[in-house]
Amino acid sequence: MSRKKATARTEPAAFVDDADAYSIEEFCRRHRLSVQLFYKLKDEMPRTFNIVKRRLISREAAARWRAEREAAGLCSATEQSA
């Protein structure tokens, strides 16, 4: 019988809650989305801005996006129950 070797798991970097802007990767990790889904649904994602070669999402844009998604979820739940 062969045993499986124990391997060290790497944990993703801790979320930085006090950041004023997130990279797309940080935003996706924070909201449990894949980066591929972010780009696939780019028109439904929060507004981004560029600083030199970096594309960032402001904390406020992320909060607006979450509020819009929650409102859309409430509207669709209300329509389904009617």
Steps between C-alpha positions, in 0.01 A plus 500: 500500500630837410421803707413837362760761574396794710536820309500851635203704391549862427229726630401804298622829634279649769246753382588860558178657624637851530619521139355790302526307173524135399670334208269284291654189658444638852142598417426155359657322798310724741167432326575134424490543123739367244700750299365331185142571612594861572615551141214295355242719678711816474199723422330394825809544718599816689667789326877486483769762459862486388808617684798460271465133395278387789123467474332563835152503651425761764350397832196717420448338159518156661242605762266638230537178301411289806195719571386469136542122508305477827220718359487290182479186713213644703313605185533158338396326823190722521411432135535124549272496804228702321 
